[in-house]
Amino acid sequence: MAKQILKILFIYFLFISNSLSQDLTWKKLTTETYPGKQDDITFIDENTGWYVNGYGKIFHTKDGGATWEKQLEQKGSFFRTIAFIDKDNGFVGTVGTDYFPNVTDTIPLYRTKDGGKNWTPVSYKGNYVKGLCAIDIVKEQYINHGKIDYKNHLFAVGRVGSPANIMISHDGGETWISKSMNEDCKMLFDIKMLDKNTGYVCAATSDDISQSNALLLKTTDGGSSWKKVYQSNRPFETTWKIAFPTKEVGYATIQSYNPDPNVKQQRIVKTTDGGNTWTELNLVEDASAREFGIGFIDANHGFVGTMNSGFETKDGGVSWQKIDLGRACNKIRIYKNEIGKVYGYSIGVDVFKL
């Protein structure tokens, strides 16, 4: 009898969990007003997170976004990307100079060892890095003196407006090397590493947007070399952000800057074979819906942010419904806790919580 009761409770728990996962909604959080697109947000658990913006500001929450503390305001810096290994160790990247007005900070990467209270420039060896747009962290499990431990591999890429560079650290951010990727692409916007060797970058074929095609590159040797796995055949396009809800299924947004008002179709790309081949899927026919962020709960259920709204799919991108993610939702972070509960945060003009 006891076993039967436990079985019934387990099935009921699964049913409730699945039902809740289908009814997830986004809620706008109260944050400091910002006039344009804010670029990145990151969390290490359901309550502890940070976000950045182009005013050189870093904000921190300990209560799941209910309240935010401004940890830093550094005039002249345009903070573009942020990532944390744990509650103490984090990194923030800047877009660099000569792209946005009033930006004077030439340091591409800063780090903190005290949860964001203090930030210091990161030194690196290799090619000069003008700016960064994305940071990704891979945690590699290994046995350390008879106990399971983790090695943290960090990858950072940029930038919008060129040049294209990658920065890599295999020791948790203590040392970094940089490498030019200008022979492979001219702009870099996002990176997703499935492990320390295999990953993808969102890129563009030209730094002249009128000549640019959207481009995805793949590495299998930790960023030493890259091969093209997708390129659009239309001008005025770039890829922007990428998400892999599973190792086989991935999605990326395509941005269109075509000035022709008759060019209205917005598209994403999808892979079902681990990123080797990609298929274009229609998002919406709306010239004003330029795409930005993308995030997926599982292989079928995900979200895209655009200039004027958000979109949700529950069938792997076959169909989409408009939802409120605010304007210019640039980054969507989807997480699962240790028992599989889904939560998430997104950022654009405003910050939202899933």
ROMARGU-769072 format. One line per 3 residues: their letters; for each residue x, y, z of C-alpha. Coordinates in steps of 0.05 Angstrom, whole numbers. Layout:
<recs>
a> X Y Z ~ ... .
</recs>
This chain:
<recs>
mak> 0 0 0 ~ 55 49 18 ~ 90 37 -48 .
qil> 25 49 -86 ~ 15 115 -49 ~ 86 137 -64 .
kil> 76 119 -137 ~ 11 159 -141 ~ 44 219 -107 .
fiy> 103 215 -156 ~ 57 214 -217 ~ 17 272 -187 .
flf> 81 311 -176 ~ 103 300 -248 ~ 34 320 -273 .
isn> 35 385 -233 ~ 106 400 -254 ~ 90 390 -328 .
sls> 27 432 -322 ~ 65 488 -289 ~ 119 486 -343 .
qdl> 66 498 -396 ~ 36 557 -358 ~ 100 596 -346 .
twk> 92 671 -357 ~ 138 731 -358 ~ 131 787 -306 .
klt> 163 856 -313 ~ 208 874 -254 ~ 219 943 -224 .
tet> 287 969 -246 ~ 321 1035 -259 ~ 296 1069 -322 .
ypg> 340 1061 -383 ~ 322 1092 -450 ~ 347 1037 -496 .
kqd> 367 965 -503 ~ 404 936 -443 ~ 446 877 -464 .
dit> 457 822 -412 ~ 434 791 -347 ~ 459 730 -310 .
fid> 439 689 -248 ~ 476 635 -208 ~ 412 612 -173 .
ent> 339 632 -170 ~ 354 693 -126 ~ 424 717 -141 .
gwy> 439 755 -205 ~ 468 815 -240 ~ 452 857 -301 .
vng> 490 910 -340 ~ 477 968 -388 ~ 509 1019 -433 .
ygk> 514 1072 -378 ~ 571 1033 -346 ~ 525 1006 -291 .
ifh> 522 938 -257 ~ 462 920 -215 ~ 457 862 -166 .
tkd> 398 826 -134 ~ 395 776 -77 ~ 319 766 -77 .
gga> 303 743 -148 ~ 297 813 -177 ~ 249 842 -126 .
twe> 301 894 -108 ~ 366 915 -143 ~ 430 946 -115 .
kql> 474 988 -161 ~ 544 960 -150 ~ 581 1002 -201 .
eqk> 573 1063 -245 ~ 633 1074 -289 ~ 622 1131 -338 .
gsf> 652 1120 -406 ~ 642 1044 -402 ~ 590 1008 -444 .
frt> 579 942 -409 ~ 555 891 -460 ~ 560 823 -427 .
iaf> 565 792 -358 ~ 576 721 -331 ~ 589 692 -262 .
idk> 622 626 -243 ~ 595 629 -172 ~ 571 681 -122 .
dng> 640 713 -118 ~ 675 705 -185 ~ 648 742 -245 .
fvg> 667 777 -310 ~ 639 836 -348 ~ 656 854 -420 .
tvg> 653 923 -453 ~ 635 938 -525 ~ 696 984 -533 .
tdy> 705 1051 -567 ~ 688 1079 -636 ~ 619 1048 -641 .
fpn> 572 1082 -592 ~ 578 1156 -572 ~ 610 1177 -506 .
vtd> 645 1110 -496 ~ 718 1119 -476 ~ 734 1053 -441 .
tip> 785 1012 -481 ~ 790 955 -431 ~ 750 895 -459 .
lyr> 743 853 -396 ~ 738 863 -321 ~ 732 813 -265 .
tkd> 707 811 -193 ~ 726 764 -137 ~ 678 791 -85 .
ggk> 610 785 -118 ~ 614 851 -156 ~ 635 898 -100 .
nwt> 701 911 -135 ~ 722 903 -208 ~ 792 902 -239 .
pvs> 816 899 -311 ~ 834 830 -338 ~ 902 822 -371 .
ykg> 909 775 -431 ~ 960 752 -481 ~ 950 753 -556 .
nyv> 913 795 -606 ~ 886 864 -584 ~ 812 858 -567 .
kgl> 771 919 -585 ~ 708 898 -550 ~ 664 839 -528 .
cai> 591 821 -537 ~ 583 753 -503 ~ 615 708 -450 .
div> 601 634 -441 ~ 624 588 -384 ~ 634 512 -389 .
keq> 639 473 -325 ~ 679 409 -335 ~ 671 355 -282 .
yin> 733 318 -258 ~ 759 279 -198 ~ 801 321 -151 .
hgk> 835 281 -96 ~ 779 230 -95 ~ 723 281 -98 .
idy> 682 309 -156 ~ 703 379 -174 ~ 697 427 -233 .
knh> 743 463 -280 ~ 715 527 -309 ~ 730 544 -381 .
lfa> 711 614 -404 ~ 700 638 -475 ~ 686 711 -495 .
vgr> 674 739 -565 ~ 663 807 -599 ~ 647 851 -628 .
vgs> 589 886 -663 ~ 619 934 -715 ~ 684 892 -719 .
pan> 737 869 -708 ~ 724 796 -692 ~ 763 766 -634 .
imi> 757 710 -583 ~ 785 707 -513 ~ 794 640 -477 .
shd> 812 619 -406 ~ 819 547 -383 ~ 834 563 -310 .
gge> 772 598 -285 ~ 792 666 -312 ~ 861 670 -280 .
twi> 896 674 -347 ~ 870 691 -416 ~ 893 686 -488 .
sks> 861 722 -547 ~ 858 705 -621 ~ 833 742 -682 .
mne> 776 711 -720 ~ 775 762 -777 ~ 793 708 -828 .
dck> 729 671 -809 ~ 681 729 -800 ~ 679 805 -790 .
mlf> 632 813 -731 ~ 617 768 -671 ~ 556 773 -627 .
dik> 546 710 -585 ~ 579 644 -566 ~ 552 578 -540 .
mld> 599 522 -521 ~ 568 454 -511 ~ 633 431 -478 .
knt> 704 456 -475 ~ 716 434 -548 ~ 651 440 -586 .
gyv> 613 505 -595 ~ 583 558 -640 ~ 587 632 -653 .
caa> 537 681 -682 ~ 573 723 -734 ~ 569 765 -797 .
tsd> 606 758 -863 ~ 621 832 -870 ~ 629 894 -826 .
dis> 589 931 -880 ~ 518 913 -861 ~ 493 926 -932 .
qsn> 539 869 -955 ~ 532 823 -895 ~ 501 754 -892 .
all> 480 721 -827 ~ 533 669 -808 ~ 542 612 -758 .
lkt> 610 581 -745 ~ 626 516 -708 ~ 689 494 -671 .
tdg> 708 424 -648 ~ 776 442 -620 ~ 760 494 -568 .
gss> 762 554 -614 ~ 829 541 -648 ~ 793 533 -715 .
wkk> 723 546 -742 ~ 681 522 -800 ~ 618 552 -831 .
vyq> 554 513 -817 ~ 503 565 -839 ~ 503 628 -882 .
snr> 442 666 -906 ~ 437 688 -979 ~ 407 757 -965 .
pfe> 444 823 -952 ~ 434 867 -890 ~ 434 806 -844 .
ttw> 471 780 -784 ~ 458 726 -733 ~ 451 752 -662 .
kia> 438 704 -605 ~ 439 628 -599 ~ 408 576 -553 .
fpt> 417 501 -547 ~ 363 470 -502 ~ 394 401 -518 .
kev> 460 380 -549 ~ 423 363 -614 ~ 371 418 -619 .
gya> 392 491 -625 ~ 363 557 -648 ~ 392 625 -668 .
tiq> 361 692 -686 ~ 373 726 -752 ~ 374 802 -753 .
syn> 352 840 -816 ~ 371 912 -826 ~ 343 916 -897 .
pdp> 317 987 -908 ~ 266 964 -959 ~ 198 968 -923 .
nvk> 172 912 -967 ~ 222 863 -936 ~ 181 842 -876 .
qqr> 195 769 -862 ~ 234 755 -798 ~ 268 687 -791 .
ivk> 304 643 -742 ~ 347 582 -756 ~ 343 514 -724 .
ttd> 387 452 -720 ~ 366 382 -699 ~ 433 348 -712 .
ggn> 478 383 -663 ~ 492 444 -705 ~ 519 411 -768 .
twt> 460 434 -811 ~ 410 490 -801 ~ 341 504 -828 .
eln> 307 572 -833 ~ 239 580 -800 ~ 193 640 -805 .
lve> 180 680 -742 ~ 134 737 -763 ~ 121 781 -824 .
das> 136 848 -793 ~ 192 895 -815 ~ 193 928 -746 .
are> 205 862 -708 ~ 280 860 -713 ~ 303 801 -672 .
fgi> 349 800 -611 ~ 349 748 -555 ~ 329 675 -556 .
gfi> 319 623 -501 ~ 288 554 -497 ~ 261 513 -439 .
dan> 266 449 -478 ~ 271 427 -551 ~ 203 455 -568 .
hgf> 184 510 -518 ~ 221 576 -526 ~ 220 651 -534 .
vgt> 248 705 -580 ~ 255 779 -564 ~ 247 831 -619 .
mns> 249 906 -624 ~ 175 914 -610 ~ 152 851 -574 .
gfe> 167 779 -553 ~ 145 713 -585 ~ 133 644 -556 .
tkd> 132 576 -590 ~ 112 508 -561 ~ 122 468 -624 .
ggv> 195 478 -640 ~ 187 542 -680 ~ 132 518 -727 .
swq> 84 570 -699 ~ 93 632 -655 ~ 48 673 -610 .
kid> 62 745 -590 ~ 77 756 -516 ~ 102 814 -473 .
lgr> 177 812 -464 ~ 184 887 -468 ~ 219 924 -524 .
acn> 287 902 -551 ~ 294 840 -508 ~ 367 825 -521 .
kir> 383 766 -474 ~ 339 710 -449 ~ 368 665 -395 .
iyk> 332 600 -380 ~ 354 558 -319 ~ 334 495 -282 .
nei> 348 484 -209 ~ 372 419 -177 ~ 302 389 -177 .
gkv> 287 411 -248 ~ 245 473 -234 ~ 248 522 -292 .
ygy> 261 595 -280 ~ 289 651 -323 ~ 305 724 -334 .
sig> 307 769 -395 ~ 332 839 -408 ~ 321 893 -459 .
vdv> 292 962 -445 ~ 264 928 -383 ~ 279 866 -341 .
fkl> 229 808 -339 ~ 225 745 -296 ~ 198 677 -317 .
</recs>
